[in-house]
Amino acid sequence: ASHEISAALNALSRGETTDGARRAVNHLARHALDRLALARARREEVPAAAAPAFLAGWRAEATLRAALRPDVDLIRDLGPESEFRRRVSLLWRASRGRW
C-alpha cells in the first residue's frame, strides 16, 4: 500500500493523474470526510476561543468531495477557485461560526 501511495505521489508531482493516484486520493478523501463529519458533529465541544482555528479548513469538504468525482483530473480540476467565490464563502462561514 505504501509503495502505491509513493508511486501515486510521484505521478502527481510530475503532473500526471494515474489510476493509482486516483485510488490513493479517493481513499484519503473518504477518510478525511469521515473525520471532518466527526469534528463537525462535536462542534459544541470546541471552546469559543479555539473555534476560529477551525476556519483554516473551511474549503476542505468541497475539495474532498470534488476529489471523489470519478471524472476528476486531480491536477486540473482541484486547482484554485475564483478569488470572489473564495472570499464570499469564507465570509459566510466566519459570520455563522461554521467550519
Secondary structure, DSSP 8 states (H G I E B T S, - for coil): -HHHHHHHHHHHHTT---HHHHHHHHHHHHHHHHHHHHHHHTGGGS-TTTHHHHGGGTTHHHHHHHHH-TT--TTTTTS---HHHHHHHHHHHHHHT--
